[in-house]
Amino acid sequence: MSILSIQSHVAFGHVGNAAAVLPLQLMGHEVWPIHTVQFSNHTGYGAWTGQVFDAAIIGELLQGIAARGVLPNCRAVLSGYMGSPATIREVANAVATVRAANPQAIYCCDPVMGDVGRGVFVQHDIPRLMIETAVPLADIVTPNQFELELITDCRISSVADAVAAARTVIAMGPKVVIVTSLVTADARPDEIRVLAVTAEAAWTVTTPLLAFPVPLNGAGDALAALFLGHTLKGLDVPQALAATVSGLFQLFAETHRAGTRELQLVATGLKLFAPETRFRAEPVD
């Protein structure tokens, strides 16, 4: 079985498909990457070369894959940063095409729109289309705290607020909401949480907050891939959450030791699945 991953791509570093494909492959998943852009490096450096691909390439490439007769083998679609409204529409079409071939296929959407401190960093009409088109199609959604507030128009100041906001998203269609970079008033300043919410229950995993000179790019891409990969391996939500966050913390620790702003994905390798520290998913009362 395979995963169709529609994301940006960089030649140097690890964001988008360059952060998602390797973890999924190391888990034994076949990945069909479709790149929405090809840049020299991520845009956090402030300068890059390359180009944004016409959104129509998504449908064209998927048509070519379908011609091989393999779409019934596709177990999931994964999407990340979408640089234009046309890309959102093409991703929605791709999800429909895959589900027509395999009704059991799931869609994991990382609704990349902005972050705390940076605000919204996509084109002004993308949030509306993301919320109206992509999010309702998804089975799994992985917003950060800022994006969850943007989707629900709710201010989050506690874990209970985040759970309530996630349930608002679930009412739109998704079955699981993973909230990343959750920082609330009751949290210790040296800790950070990831929250998983379903219609029936919720869990958090808390890890130390490692200090980096500049925010790491690609962490959300890797998290969405890991959670999807563990889910497809049969782990339930709390198990997949604990395995994902434990692996991601190992990746952060390797990157921190290397003193670089690029995720040390290759150096971490299989330690993503055999981390030095395993964190537990704790139920939210």
C-alpha positions in Angstrom: 0.0 0.0 0.0 1.2 3.5 -0.8 0.8 7.2 0.3 0.4 10.1 -2.0 2.2 13.1 -0.5 1.5 16.5 -2.1 3.8 19.1 -0.6 6.6 21.5 -1.3 10.1 20.3 -1.8 13.7 21.7 -1.3 17.0 20.5 -2.6 18.8 21.5 0.6 17.4 20.8 4.0 14.2 19.1 5.2 10.8 20.7 4.8 7.7 19.6 2.9 8.2 16.3 1.1 11.9 16.5 2.0 10.8 16.1 5.7 7.9 13.7 5.1 9.0 11.1 2.6 12.0 9.6 4.4 10.2 8.9 7.8 7.4 7.2 5.9 9.8 5.1 3.8 11.7 4.1 6.9 8.4 2.9 8.3 8.0 0.7 5.3 5.4 2.8 3.4 5.7 3.3 -0.3 5.4 7.1 -1.0 4.4 8.8 -4.2 5.6 12.4 -3.8 4.2 15.2 -5.8 6.1 18.5 -5.4 4.1 21.7 -5.5 7.3 23.8 -5.5 11.0 23.0 -6.0 13.2 25.5 -4.1 16.9 25.5 -3.3 16.1 25.8 0.4 13.2 26.7 2.7 12.1 30.3 2.7 13.0 30.9 6.3 16.5 31.9 5.1 15.0 34.9 3.4 16.5 34.0 0.0 16.1 31.0 -2.3 16.0 29.9 -5.9 13.6 27.7 -7.8 10.0 27.9 -8.9 6.4 27.3 -7.9 4.8 24.7 -10.1 1.5 25.2 -11.8 -1.2 23.6 -9.7 -2.4 21.6 -12.7 0.7 19.4 -12.4 -1.0 17.7 -9.4 -3.8 16.4 -11.6 -1.5 15.6 -14.5 0.8 13.5 -12.4 -2.1 11.8 -10.6 -3.6 10.9 -14.0 -0.3 9.3 -15.0 -0.2 7.3 -11.8 -3.8 6.2 -12.3 -2.8 5.0 -15.8 -0.5 2.5 -14.1 -3.6 0.9 -12.4 -2.2 1.4 -8.9 -4.6 3.9 -7.3 -6.5 1.2 -5.5 -3.3 0.5 -3.6 -3.2 4.1 -2.2 -4.0 4.0 1.5 -3.7 7.7 2.2 -3.2 11.3 0.9 -0.9 13.6 2.8 -0.9 17.4 2.1 1.1 20.3 3.6 1.8 23.8 2.4 -0.4 24.9 -0.4 0.9 28.1 -2.1 -2.3 29.0 -4.0 -6.1 28.6 -4.1 -5.7 26.5 -7.2 -3.4 24.1 -5.3 -6.1 23.6 -2.7 -8.6 22.8 -5.3 -6.3 20.3 -7.0 -5.5 18.6 -3.7 -9.3 18.3 -3.1 -9.7 16.7 -6.5 -6.8 14.3 -5.8 -8.4 13.2 -2.6 -11.7 12.5 -4.4 -9.8 10.6 -7.1 -8.0 8.4 -4.7 -11.1 7.7 -2.6 -13.0 6.8 -5.8 -10.3 4.1 -6.4 -10.0 3.1 -2.7 -12.9 4.2 -0.5 -10.9 3.2 2.6 -8.1 5.7 1.8 -7.7 8.5 4.4 -6.6 12.1 4.0 -4.2 13.8 6.5 -4.2 17.5 6.1 -1.5 19.8 7.6 -3.4 23.1 7.2 -0.3 25.3 6.9 -1.4 28.9 7.2 0.6 30.7 9.9 2.2 30.5 13.3 2.5 32.5 16.6 4.8 35.5 16.1 4.6 35.3 12.3 0.8 35.5 11.9 -0.7 34.4 8.6 2.1 33.9 6.0 0.0 32.6 3.1 -2.0 34.5 0.4 -4.9 36.2 1.9 -7.6 34.0 0.3 -5.9 30.7 1.3 -7.2 30.4 4.9 -10.8 30.7 3.8 -10.4 28.0 1.1 -8.3 25.8 3.4 -11.1 26.0 6.1 -14.0 25.5 3.6 -12.4 23.0 1.3 -9.5 21.0 2.6 -10.2 20.7 6.3 -13.7 19.2 5.9 -12.4 16.5 3.6 -9.7 15.4 6.0 -9.8 12.4 8.3 -6.8 13.8 10.3 -5.9 17.5 10.7 -2.6 18.7 12.2 -2.9 22.4 12.9 -0.6 24.3 15.2 -2.2 26.3 18.0 -2.3 29.5 15.9 -3.9 27.6 13.0 -6.5 26.0 15.3 -7.5 29.4 16.5 -7.7 30.6 12.9 -9.9 27.7 11.8 -12.3 28.0 14.7 -12.1 31.8 15.5 -11.5 30.8 19.1 -8.9 32.1 21.5 -7.0 29.2 23.2 -5.6 29.8 26.7 -6.0 26.4 28.2 -5.9 22.7 27.3 -9.7 22.7 27.8 -10.0 25.5 25.3 -7.9 23.6 22.8 -10.0 20.4 23.2 -13.2 22.4 22.6 -11.7 24.1 19.5 -10.6 20.8 18.2 -14.1 19.3 18.7 -15.4 22.3 16.6 -13.0 21.1 13.8 -14.2 17.5 14.3 -17.8 18.7 13.7 -16.6 20.0 10.3 -15.7 16.4 9.2 -12.3 15.2 10.5 -12.1 12.3 12.9 -8.8 13.2 14.6 -7.2 16.6 15.3 -3.6 16.9 16.4 -2.7 20.3 17.9 1.0 21.0 17.7 3.1 23.6 19.6 0.4 24.0 22.3 1.5 26.5 24.9 -1.1 27.5 27.5 -1.1 29.6 30.6 -0.9 26.6 32.9 2.2 25.1 31.2 5.7 25.4 32.5 7.9 27.7 30.4 10.4 24.9 29.7 7.7 22.5 28.4 5.6 22.1 25.2 2.6 19.9 24.5 1.1 18.1 21.6 -2.7 17.4 21.9 -4.7 14.7 20.1 -8.5 15.0 20.1 -11.3 12.7 18.9 -15.0 13.0 19.3 -14.8 10.8 22.4 -11.5 11.5 24.1 -8.3 13.6 24.2 -4.7 13.1 25.1 -1.6 15.2 25.6 2.1 14.5 25.4 4.4 16.9 27.1 8.1 17.2 26.3 11.0 19.6 27.3 11.2 22.7 25.2 14.6 22.7 23.5 15.9 26.2 22.7 16.9 26.9 19.2 18.3 30.3 17.9 15.7 30.4 15.2 12.5 28.3 14.9 13.0 24.9 13.1 11.3 24.6 9.7 9.8 21.3 8.7 8.9 20.0 12.2 5.2 20.1 11.4 5.8 18.3 8.1 7.7 15.5 9.9 5.0 15.3 12.7 2.1 14.9 10.2 4.0 12.2 8.3 4.9 10.3 11.5 1.4 10.4 12.9 -0.1 9.3 9.6 2.5 6.5 9.2 1.9 5.2 12.7 -1.8 5.3 12.2 -1.5 3.3 9.0 0.6 0.8 10.9 -2.5 0.1 13.1 -1.6 2.2 16.2 -4.6 3.8 18.0 -4.6 7.6 18.5 -2.8 7.7 21.9 -0.2 5.1 20.8 0.4 7.0 17.5 0.6 10.3 19.4 3.2 9.0 21.9 5.3 7.3 19.2 5.2 10.4 17.0 6.2 12.9 19.6 8.9 10.6 21.0 10.4 10.3 17.6 10.1 14.0 16.9 11.8 14.8 20.2 14.7 12.5 19.2 14.9 14.5 15.9 15.0 17.8 17.8 17.6 16.5 20.2 19.9 15.4 17.3 19.4 18.7 15.6 20.1 20.6 18.9 23.3 18.6 19.4 24.4 19.4 15.8 23.9 23.1 16.4 22.1 23.6 13.0 18.8 25.1 11.9 18.1 22.1 9.5 16.4 19.0 10.9 18.9 16.2 11.2 16.6 13.7 9.7 19.1 11.5 8.0 21.4 11.4 11.1 18.4 10.5 13.3 17.2 7.8 10.9 15.8 4.7 12.6 16.1 6.4 16.0 12.8 8.1 15.0 11.3 4.7 16.0 13.7 3.8 18.8 14.2 7.1 20.6 16.3 7.5 23.7 13.3 8.9 25.6 9.7 7.6 25.2 7.0 9.9 26.2 3.5 8.9 27.3 0.2 10.1 26.1 -1.8 11.2 29.1 -5.6 11.4 28.9 -7.2 14.8 29.3 -9.8 14.8 32.1 
